């Protein structure tokens, strides 16, 4: 797999990142090439619309621990979606969010799937609006 230039800019959910960063013990930890920026997160391109790296959100004495790793934008029979490495089995992919529209660069109407909502154990439901990602070449 050949790495290409470019990256995915995605805040996941700005209010969530602000919440975690505002907690006394909250951390937003980027690894494997991903970066936490002032406006969100940046994942370097692996190939096509697949990106690499991980971001782990931790708070509440470790009771909250959510990892978003290796996101990709994929076309599905229902439109577009964001898949991530399944936190329980990183060799598998998990549909994290749906995308209402994607023009190859900018997404709009990004919302959690049920599997995505389940990662947060309650505060978010399926259909919760997320920040829209953008692909930068």
N, C-alpha and C positions, 0 to 999 in steps of 0.2 A: 504494500500500500504506500503510495507516494504522497507525501505531505504537500499541500498547496498553500499559497499565500492566503491571507484573509482570516476572518474570525467571525464568530457569532457574538453580538452584543445582546445581552438579555438580563433584565433586572429581576426575573422570575416574578416577584411581587414586591414592589418598592416598600410598601408598608410593612411587609414581613421582614425584609432586611433591616429597615429602620428599627423595628421592634427588637430584633435579636441584638443589633449593635447597641441599643439603649439599655439592655439588661446588664446588670453588674457582672454577671458571669457569661454573657453572650459572646459568641465568636462566629465569624464568617471566615472560614479557612479554605483557601483555594490551594489546589495541588495539581500535579501532573500537567502543568502548562496553563491551567486556567488562572485568571487573575480577578481579584475583587477590585473594582474601580469605584470612583466616587458616585457614579451613576448606576452601578449595577455590577454585572459580571461579564467577563470576556472569556470565551472558549476558542482556542486556535483551531483552524480547519484541519481535519484529518484528510478527507477526500470528499469531493462533491458537497453535499449538504450534511455531512457527518463531521462532528467536532469532538475534540478530546479534552480531557481534564475533568476535575471534580471540584465541587464546592460543598462543604459540610457546614450546616448551621447547627450550632449547639447552644443550649441555654437550660435554665432551671435545674442546675446541678447535674446535667447530663440526661435529665428526663426527656428533653427535646433534643433529638439528634436526627437530622434529615440530610441525606447526601443526594445531590444531583450530579450525575456523572455521565460523560460522553453523550451529550445531547445530539440529536439529529432531527432534521425536518424531513418528513417522509410524506409522500402522496399515498393516500388510502382510497378505498372505494367511496368513502364519505367526504373526501376533500383532502385536507392537510392535517398533520399532527406533529407533535413533538414527542419523540421517544427518548428515553434515558436508559442507562444500564439499570436493570432491576436490582435494588439494594439488597434483596435477599439472595440473588443469584446473578452476579454481574455478567455471566456468560449469556444471559437472556435479556431481551429488550422489553420495556414496559411503556405502554402508551400513557404519557404523563398529562398531555394537554391536547385539545383540539385547536385548530386554526380555521377561522371562517374564510379568510382570503389570504393568499400569498402570491406575490408577483415575481418571486425569484430573489428578491432583496428584502422587502418589508412584509411582515405579517400583520394581520389585524384580526381582532375578535378572538384572542387567545383565551382559553378557559380550561380549567381542570377537568380531567376525566375522573371517573370514580376511583380508579387505581391511584391517580395522582392525589386526590383528596384523602384517601386512606393513609398516605404517608404521614399526614399531619395529625392523625388521631383525634379528629373532631372539630377544630376551629373553622375548617373550610369544607364546603360541600361541592359535589360535582356541579360544574357550571360556573364556579367562582371565577370571575375575571382575573387574568394575570396580565403582567406587562407583555407587550408585543415584542418579539425578537426581531432583530435585523441582521442581515448578512452583509458584511463589509469585505470587499475585495482589496 
